Amino acid sequence: MADDTVIRLTDARLALDGNAGRVDILKGIDLSIARGETVGLIGPSGSGKSSLLMLLGGLERATAGRVEVLGQDLGPMGEDALARFRRAHMGVVFQSFHLIPTMTALENVAVPLELAGAADAFDRAQAELAAVGLAARTHHYPAQMSGGEQQRVALARAAVTRPQILLADEPTGNLDGVNGEAIMGLLFGLRDRHGATLVLVTHAPELAARCDRVVRLRDGRIEDEALRRAAE
């Protein structure tokens, strides 16, 4: 894998067993993503966008082909090894937040650091919450926060480990325009602050337009790719 390539998929395929039998979700994906690049995955519902993101994060396992992340072939790795690798190198943000309801914002953000054995987990979590504008909400529980605030907590949790790769699945999908715009700014700010590679699934044209490159999927295949702006 080239020095500036952090993600490479070679003829990656994903098939899942459904009620009607085996379903081919991804049908031979070839894709390379460079360090620090922002890539938007777009396409109609059912085209395979979220499934592709799950392959990149090791949350789904390719049934054929090769998925390499940071020079590591994810295929042979066991679930525990994948979890450790993801925790060390990736942050993941979902549309539905996935916060732990019995934990405060501070505790939610500190979780990945605690799992990694960081002694300063809560100090770093406090700093990350401040960075997303939630310094005053650290001791609130998810049910006490708005959707926009919950997504900020989820973003802080994904960013607190300073991941090399940030994956986001419809990060603004459950938010109104104002909150969606704020989350967009925070996502791209992470790349600017930490040099993270950002891959996101979105239906929002304005979010896709901010990416360096847009990859359009249709029926489990890459339909086309477009460079949205010159590399900085």
Sequence and secondary structure as in RCSB ss.txt:
>XXXX:A:sequence
MADDTVIRLTDARLALDGNAGRVDILKGIDLSIARGETVGLIGPSGSGKSSLLMLLGGLERATAGRVEVLGQDLG
PMGEDALARFRRAHMGVVFQSFHLIPTMTALENVAVPLELAGAADAFDRAQAELAAVGLAARTHHYPAQMSGGEQ
QRVALARAAVTRPQILLADEPTGNLDGVNGEAIMGLLFGLRDRHGATLVLVTHAPELAARCDRVVRLRDGRIEDE
ALRRAAE
>XXXX:A:secstr
  TTEEEEEEEEEEEEEETTEEEEEEEEEEEEEETT EEEEE STTSSHHHHHHHHTTSS  SEEEEEETTEEST
T  HHHHHHHHHHHEEEE TT    TTS HHHHHHHHHHHTT TTHHHHHHHHHHHTT GGGTT  GGGS HHHH
HHHHHHHHHTT  SEEEEESTTTTS HHHHHHHHHHHHHHHHHH  EEEEE S HHHHTTSSEEEEEETTEEEEE
EE S   
